[in-house]
Amino acid sequence: MIVIVRDTWRAVLVVVVAVLLREVFAERPAAPTPVVATSTWQPTPTVATGWPVQQIVVEQPPARPLRRIGEAFVDLGDAVIGAVRR
């Protein structure tokens, strides 16, 4: 009986490690080009000021794969504790 439980846990751990490795080494698509906020109406300057037009660039926060892995382990631990308590 204990052998079946041990083999089941090994299979679950193999699946978890495979999923985590797939997430870590997955190729991410290229970041989209930043969106520049512009209005449709722009006044026609009568005198050239020499100042360049300022563009607003929105940056995406950096990806954090270790945080996702940590959250996955915490969720797995919560699921295991919940299964053991029942």
DSSP file (Angstrom, degrees, kcal/mol; ACC not computed):
  #  RESIDUE AA STRUCTURE BP1 BP2  ACC     N-H-->O    O-->H-N    N-H-->O    O-->H-N    TCO  KAPPA ALPHA  PHI   PSI    X-CA   Y-CA   Z-CA
    1    1 A M     >        0   0    0      0, 0.0     4,-1.6     0, 0.0     3,-0.3   0.000 360.0 360.0 360.0 -43.4    0.0    0.0    0.0
    2    2 A I  H  >  +     0   0    0      1,-0.2     4,-2.3     2,-0.2     5,-0.1   0.802 360.0  59.8 -65.9 -27.7    2.8    2.4    0.9
    3    3 A V  H  > S+     0   0    0      2,-0.2     4,-2.6     1,-0.2    -1,-0.2   0.887 102.8  51.4 -67.6 -38.6    4.5    1.7   -2.5
    4    4 A I  H  > S+     0   0    0     -3,-0.3     4,-2.2     2,-0.2    -1,-0.2   0.915 111.2  47.5 -64.2 -42.9    1.4    2.9   -4.3
    5    5 A V  H  X S+     0   0    0     -4,-1.6     4,-2.4     2,-0.2    -2,-0.2   0.918 112.6  49.1 -64.8 -43.1    1.3    6.2   -2.3
    6    6 A R  H  X S+     0   0    0     -4,-2.3     4,-2.2     1,-0.2    -2,-0.2   0.917 112.0  47.9 -63.3 -44.0    5.0    6.7   -2.9
    7    7 A D  H  X S+     0   0    0     -4,-2.6     4,-2.2     2,-0.2    -1,-0.2   0.874 110.4  52.8 -64.9 -36.5    4.7    6.1   -6.7
    8    8 A T  H  X S+     0   0    0     -4,-2.2     4,-2.4     2,-0.2    -2,-0.2   0.933 109.7  47.7 -64.3 -45.3    1.8    8.5   -6.8
    9    9 A W  H  X S+     0   0    0     -4,-2.4     4,-2.6     1,-0.2    -2,-0.2   0.887 110.4  52.6 -63.0 -39.1    3.7   11.2   -5.1
   10   10 A R  H  X S+     0   0    0     -4,-2.2     4,-2.3     2,-0.2    -1,-0.2   0.916 109.9  48.4 -62.1 -42.9    6.7   10.7   -7.5
   11   11 A A  H  X S+     0   0    0     -4,-2.2     4,-2.1     2,-0.2    -2,-0.2   0.908 112.0  49.1 -64.7 -41.5    4.4   11.0  -10.5
   12   12 A V  H  X S+     0   0    0     -4,-2.4     4,-2.5     1,-0.2    -2,-0.2   0.927 111.8  48.7 -64.0 -44.0    2.8   14.2   -9.1
   13   13 A L  H  X S+     0   0    0     -4,-2.6     4,-2.6     1,-0.2     5,-0.2   0.877 109.2  52.9 -64.7 -37.3    6.3   15.7   -8.4
   14   14 A V  H  X S+     0   0    0     -4,-2.3     4,-2.3     2,-0.2    -1,-0.2   0.915 110.9  47.3 -63.3 -42.2    7.5   14.8  -11.9
   15   15 A V  H  X S+     0   0    0     -4,-2.1     4,-2.4     2,-0.2    -2,-0.2   0.920 112.4  49.4 -64.9 -43.4    4.5   16.5  -13.4
   16   16 A V  H  X S+     0   0    0     -4,-2.5     4,-2.5     1,-0.2    -2,-0.2   0.927 112.5  46.8 -62.7 -45.4    5.0   19.6  -11.2
   17   17 A V  H  X S+     0   0    0     -4,-2.6     4,-2.7     1,-0.2     5,-0.2   0.897 111.4  52.0 -64.5 -39.8    8.7   19.8  -12.1
   18   18 A A  H  X S+     0   0    0     -4,-2.3     4,-2.0    -5,-0.2    -1,-0.2   0.917 111.3  46.6 -63.0 -43.0    7.9   19.4  -15.8
   19   19 A V  H  X S+     0   0    0     -4,-2.4     4,-2.1     2,-0.2    -2,-0.2   0.915 113.2  49.0 -65.7 -42.5    5.3   22.2  -15.7
   20   20 A L  H  X S+     0   0    0     -4,-2.5     4,-2.3     1,-0.2    -2,-0.2   0.914 111.5  48.7 -64.6 -42.7    7.7   24.5  -13.8
   21   21 A L  H  X S+     0   0    0     -4,-2.7     4,-2.3     1,-0.2    -1,-0.2   0.871 109.6  53.3 -64.8 -35.5   10.6   23.8  -16.2
   22   22 A R  H  X S+     0   0    0     -4,-2.0     4,-0.5    -5,-0.2    -1,-0.2   0.901 110.6  46.9 -65.0 -40.3    8.3   24.5  -19.2
   23   23 A E  H  < S+     0   0    0     -4,-2.1     3,-0.5     2,-0.2    -2,-0.2   0.894 113.3  48.3 -67.9 -39.6    7.3   27.8  -17.7
   24   24 A V  H  < S+     0   0    0     -4,-2.3    -2,-0.2     1,-0.2    -1,-0.2   0.916 120.2  35.3 -68.8 -42.7   10.8   28.8  -16.9
   25   25 A F  H  < S+     0   0    0     -4,-2.3    -1,-0.2    -5,-0.2    -2,-0.2   0.302  87.0 124.0 -97.9   9.3   12.3   28.0  -20.3
   26   26 A A     <  -     0   0    0     -4,-0.5     2,-0.5    -3,-0.5    -3,-0.0  -0.460  67.2-115.8 -70.0 140.7    9.2   29.0  -22.4
   27   27 A E        -     0   0    0     -2,-0.1    -1,-0.1     1,-0.0    -2,-0.1  -0.655  28.4-144.3 -79.0 126.6   10.0   31.5  -25.1
   28   28 A R        -     0   0    0     -2,-0.5     3,-0.1     1,-0.1    -1,-0.0  -0.677  20.3-109.4 -89.5 144.1    8.2   34.7  -24.5
   29   29 A P        -     0   0    0      0, 0.0    -1,-0.1     0, 0.0     0, 0.0  -0.330  47.6 -84.9 -67.8 156.8    6.8   36.7  -27.4
   30   30 A A        -     0   0    0      1,-0.1     3,-0.1    -2,-0.0     0, 0.0  -0.287  52.8 -97.0 -62.0 146.2    8.5   40.0  -28.2
   31   31 A A        -     0   0    0      1,-0.1    -1,-0.1    -3,-0.1    -3,-0.0  -0.378  43.9-109.2 -64.6 139.8    7.3   42.9  -26.2
   32   32 A P        -     0   0    0      0, 0.0    -1,-0.1     0, 0.0     3,-0.1  -0.309  40.6 -92.1 -67.7 155.5    4.8   45.0  -28.1
   33   33 A T        -     0   0    0      1,-0.1    -3,-0.0    -3,-0.1     2,-0.0  -0.412  51.9 -97.3 -66.6 143.2    5.8   48.4  -29.3
   34   34 A P        -     0   0    0      0, 0.0     2,-0.5     0, 0.0    -1,-0.1  -0.315  35.2-120.7 -65.0 144.7    5.1   51.2  -26.8
   35   35 A V        -     0   0    0     23,-0.2     2,-0.6    -3,-0.1    23,-0.5  -0.736  20.8-149.7 -88.6 127.2    1.9   53.1  -27.3
   36   36 A V        -     0   0    0     -2,-0.5     2,-0.7    21,-0.1    21,-0.1  -0.874  11.4-137.0-100.7 123.7    2.4   56.8  -27.8
   37   37 A A        +     0   0    0     -2,-0.6     2,-0.3    19,-0.6    19,-0.3  -0.699  36.7 160.9 -82.4 115.6   -0.5   58.9  -26.6
   38   38 A T        -     0   0    0     -2,-0.7     2,-0.2    17,-0.1    17,-0.0  -0.956  32.9-128.9-132.1 153.2   -1.2   61.7  -29.1
   39   39 A S        -     0   0    0     -2,-0.3     3,-0.0     2,-0.1     0, 0.0  -0.594  17.3-128.0 -95.0 163.6   -4.2   63.8  -29.8
   40   40 A T  S    S+     0   0    0     -2,-0.2     2,-0.5     1,-0.1    -1,-0.1   0.776  93.1  61.5 -82.5 -26.5   -5.8   64.3  -33.1
   41   41 A W        +     0   0    0     -3,-0.0    -2,-0.1     2,-0.0    -1,-0.1  -0.880  60.5 172.5-105.0 129.9   -5.7   68.1  -33.0
   42   42 A Q        -     0   0    0     -2,-0.5     2,-0.0     3,-0.0    -2,-0.0  -0.999  32.3-118.7-133.6 131.7   -2.4   69.9  -32.8
   43   43 A P        -     0   0    0      0, 0.0    -2,-0.0     0, 0.0     0, 0.0  -0.343  27.5-115.7 -68.4 149.9   -2.1   73.6  -33.1
   44   44 A T        -     0   0    0      1,-0.0     2,-0.2     2,-0.0     0, 0.0  -0.759  31.8-129.5 -85.3 117.0    0.0   75.0  -36.0
   45   45 A P        -     0   0    0      0, 0.0     3,-0.1     0, 0.0    -1,-0.0  -0.458  17.6-166.0 -71.2 137.2    2.9   76.8  -34.4
   46   46 A T  S    S+     0   0    0      1,-0.3     2,-0.4    -2,-0.2    -2,-0.0   0.770  79.7  36.1 -89.8 -29.0    3.5   80.3  -35.8
   47   47 A V  S    S-     0   0    0      0, 0.0     2,-0.3     0, 0.0    -1,-0.3  -0.991  87.8-121.5-125.7 131.0    7.0   80.6  -34.3
   48   48 A A        -     0   0    0     -2,-0.4    -2,-0.0     1,-0.2     0, 0.0  -0.555  23.7-171.6 -71.2 127.1    9.4   77.7  -34.2
   49   49 A T        -     0   0    0     -2,-0.3    -1,-0.2     2,-0.2     0, 0.0   0.730  28.1-133.3 -93.5 -24.3   10.4   77.2  -30.5
   50   50 A G        +     0   0    0      1,-0.3    -2,-0.1     0, 0.0    -1,-0.0   0.373  63.9 126.3  88.0  -6.1   13.2   74.7  -31.0
   51   51 A W        -     0   0    0      1,-0.1    -1,-0.3     3,-0.0    -2,-0.2  -0.704  60.7-122.8 -86.5 134.7   11.9   72.4  -28.3
   52   52 A P        -     0   0    0      0, 0.0     2,-0.3     0, 0.0    -1,-0.1  -0.401  30.6-101.2 -73.4 154.9   11.3   68.7  -29.3
   53   53 A V        -     0   0    0     -2,-0.1     2,-0.4     1,-0.1     0, 0.0  -0.599  37.0-126.4 -75.6 131.3    7.8   67.2  -28.8
   54   54 A Q        -     0   0    0     -2,-0.3     2,-0.4    -3,-0.0    -1,-0.1  -0.644  21.6-155.8 -83.3 133.3    7.7   65.1  -25.7
   55   55 A Q        -     0   0    0     -2,-0.4     2,-0.6   -19,-0.0   -17,-0.1  -0.897  10.6-135.0-110.4 139.7    6.4   61.5  -26.2
   56   56 A I        -     0   0    0     -2,-0.4   -19,-0.6   -19,-0.3     2,-0.5  -0.827  21.4-167.9 -94.5 123.3    4.8   59.5  -23.4
   57   57 A V        -     0   0    0     -2,-0.6     2,-0.6   -21,-0.1   -21,-0.1  -0.954   9.7-150.9-115.4 126.6    6.1   55.9  -23.3
   58   58 A V        -     0   0    0     -2,-0.5     2,-0.4   -23,-0.5   -23,-0.2  -0.864  14.8-157.0 -98.0 121.5    4.4   53.3  -21.1
   59   59 A E        -     0   0    0     -2,-0.6    -2,-0.0   -25,-0.1     0, 0.0  -0.788  11.1-130.6-101.4 141.4    6.8   50.6  -19.9
   60   60 A Q        -     0   0    0     -2,-0.4     3,-0.1     1,-0.1   -29,-0.0  -0.622  31.8-105.0 -83.6 145.3    5.7   47.1  -18.8
   61   61 A P        -     0   0    0      0, 0.0    -1,-0.1     0, 0.0     3,-0.1  -0.375  47.6 -93.1 -66.0 151.9    6.9   45.8  -15.5
   62   62 A P        -     0   0    0      0, 0.0     2,-0.1     0, 0.0    -3,-0.0  -0.297  42.7-102.2 -67.6 150.5    9.7   43.2  -15.8
   63   63 A A        -     0   0    0     -3,-0.1    -3,-0.0     1,-0.1     0, 0.0  -0.453  29.4-160.0 -70.0 143.6    8.7   39.5  -15.9
   64   64 A R     >  +     0   0    0      1,-0.1     4,-1.6    -2,-0.1     3,-0.2  -0.724  19.0 168.0-128.4  81.6    9.3   37.7  -12.6
   65   65 A P  H  > S+     0   0    0      0, 0.0     4,-2.2     0, 0.0     5,-0.2   0.850  77.5  56.7 -66.5 -33.0    9.5   33.9  -13.2
   66   66 A L  H  > S+     0   0    0      1,-0.2     4,-2.6     2,-0.2     5,-0.2   0.882 105.0  52.3 -66.2 -35.9   10.8   33.1   -9.8
   67   67 A R  H  > S+     0   0    0     -3,-0.2     4,-2.6     2,-0.2    -1,-0.2   0.906 109.5  49.2 -64.7 -40.6    7.8   34.8   -8.2
   68   68 A R  H  X S+     0   0    0     -4,-1.6     4,-2.2     2,-0.2    -2,-0.2   0.900 111.5  49.2 -65.0 -39.2    5.5   32.7  -10.3
   69   69 A I  H  X S+     0   0    0     -4,-2.2     4,-2.3     2,-0.2    -2,-0.2   0.922 111.4  49.4 -65.1 -43.1    7.3   29.5   -9.4
   70   70 A G  H  X S+     0   0    0     -4,-2.6     4,-2.3     1,-0.2    -2,-0.2   0.915 111.0  49.3 -61.4 -43.3    7.2   30.5   -5.7
   71   71 A E  H  X S+     0   0    0     -4,-2.6     4,-2.5     1,-0.2    -1,-0.2   0.880 109.5  52.7 -64.0 -36.6    3.4   31.2   -5.9
   72   72 A A  H  X S+     0   0    0     -4,-2.2     4,-2.4     2,-0.2    -2,-0.2   0.904 109.6  48.4 -65.3 -40.6    2.9   27.8   -7.7
   73   73 A F  H  X S+     0   0    0     -4,-2.3     4,-2.7     2,-0.2    -2,-0.2   0.895 111.1  50.4 -66.0 -39.2    4.8   26.0   -4.8
   74   74 A V  H  X S+     0   0    0     -4,-2.3     4,-2.5     2,-0.2    -2,-0.2   0.924 111.4  48.2 -64.3 -43.6    2.7   27.8   -2.2
   75   75 A D  H  X S+     0   0    0     -4,-2.5     4,-2.2     2,-0.2    -2,-0.2   0.904 112.2  49.6 -62.4 -40.5   -0.5   26.9   -4.0
   76   76 A L  H  X S+     0   0    0     -4,-2.4     4,-2.5     2,-0.2    -2,-0.2   0.920 110.7  49.8 -63.8 -43.4    0.7   23.3   -4.3
   77   77 A G  H  X S+     0   0    0     -4,-2.7     4,-2.6     1,-0.2    -2,-0.2   0.904 110.3  50.1 -61.9 -41.7    1.5   23.2   -0.5
   78   78 A D  H  X S+     0   0    0     -4,-2.5     4,-2.5     1,-0.2    -1,-0.2   0.895 111.0  49.6 -62.8 -39.7   -1.9   24.6    0.3
   79   79 A A  H  X S+     0   0    0     -4,-2.2     4,-2.1     2,-0.2    -2,-0.2   0.906 111.7  48.1 -66.3 -40.4   -3.6   22.0   -1.8
   80   80 A V  H  X S+     0   0    0     -4,-2.5     4,-2.3     2,-0.2    -2,-0.2   0.920 112.5  48.2 -66.4 -43.1   -1.5   19.2   -0.2
   81   81 A I  H  X S+     0   0    0     -4,-2.6     4,-2.2     1,-0.2    -2,-0.2   0.914 111.9  50.3 -63.2 -41.8   -2.3   20.5    3.3
   82   82 A G  H  X S+     0   0    0     -4,-2.5     4,-1.1     1,-0.2    -1,-0.2   0.876 111.5  48.3 -63.3 -37.2   -6.0   20.7    2.4
   83   83 A A  H  < S+     0   0    0     -4,-2.1    -1,-0.2     1,-0.2    -2,-0.2   0.867 111.9  49.0 -71.4 -35.0   -6.0   17.1    1.1
   84   84 A V  H  < S+     0   0    0     -4,-2.3    -2,-0.2     1,-0.2    -1,-0.2   0.876 108.4  53.6 -71.8 -36.7   -4.2   15.8    4.2
   85   85 A R  H  <        0   0    0     -4,-2.2    -1,-0.2     1,-0.3    -2,-0.2   0.808 360.0 360.0 -69.0 -29.0   -6.7   17.6    6.6
   86   86 A R     <        0   0    0     -4,-1.1    -1,-0.3    -5,-0.2    -2,-0.2   0.489 360.0 360.0 -80.1 360.0   -9.7   16.0    4.9
